[in-house]
Amino acid sequence: MEPLEKECQAHEIMTTIASNLQAVRNAIVASATKAGRHASEITLLAVSKTFAADALREAYHAGQACFAESYVQEALAKIAALQDLPIEWHYIGPIQSNKTRAIAESFSWVHSVDRLKIAERLSEQRPTHLPPLQICLQVNISMEASKSGVAPDEAGALARAIANLPGLKLRGLMAVPAPSDDVTAQRLPFAQLRKLRDQLNQQGLRMDTLSMGMSHDFAAAIAEGATIVRIGTAIFGNRNYGDKQ
Ligand SMILES: *Cc1c(COP(=O)(O)O)cnc(C)c1O
């Protein structure tokens, strides 16, 4: 490829990310307004798994500061490549015991905690010079056999145990409901997650975060009180998993 052609292509990709981001921000404002909420209550988390560091850098320069990753090795490489930027890193993927140290050392938030053993390791391994790791419990809200996440009726005990771990700060609940094209159906599991959070708070917990809503259903999640939406495809385009799946 000629250098000029390469440059033009790179520029085109950048423009797409910036304009996608703007469209997502506009849609968040519209959904919030419709729900009688302020868009400032909702954090946009850019889910950048499978995309190269350059794509994240472009999103950062278009005003995006919070990024989420799902694979530890891939994330560590991007965190190193983007060290010059003050990015807030969130981990949203499956957590194996042998990866907890890397997660505890390199991320600000983890949304996918669903077992006490993992939470205890993250707490022990969180470096003391860093603020506590911000935690969301992943809840299997629609009780799908294939899904990770703690069962709703076990979430309270796990949340109370996590709230006592010194290296962690329990912030809220996260869910990935089964996809649906129907907005009414999309809202149901989000409403259930919000109710669960409210019930647990009435029992003495203090969770301010509902991490729910992805590219296809974030409007429904915002209508039901999402405070963090996790959006990948609508910002970066379709993912190519290569050998990851
Ligand atoms: C990949 C992923 C997302 C983003 O999904 P999109 O449909 O691309 O917006 C959000 N949350 C989790 C847990 C993910 O794994």
The ligand as a Gaussian input file, in Angstrom:
#p B3LYP/6-31G(d) Opt

LIG

0 1
 C      -18.466000      -7.195000      24.532000
 C      -19.238000      -6.746000      25.721000
 C      -20.001000      -5.562000      25.703000
 C      -20.176000      -4.694000      24.468000
 O      -21.076000      -5.279000      23.588000
 P      -21.582000      -4.507000      22.251000
 O      -22.771000      -5.272000      21.840000
 O      -20.453000      -4.587000      21.282000
 O      -21.888000      -3.108000      22.627000
 C      -20.615000      -5.179000      26.887000
 N      -20.532000      -5.919000      28.007000
 C      -19.825000      -7.066000      28.063000
 C      -19.772000      -7.835000      29.333000
 C      -19.167000      -7.517000      26.917000
 O      -18.482000      -8.669000      26.977000

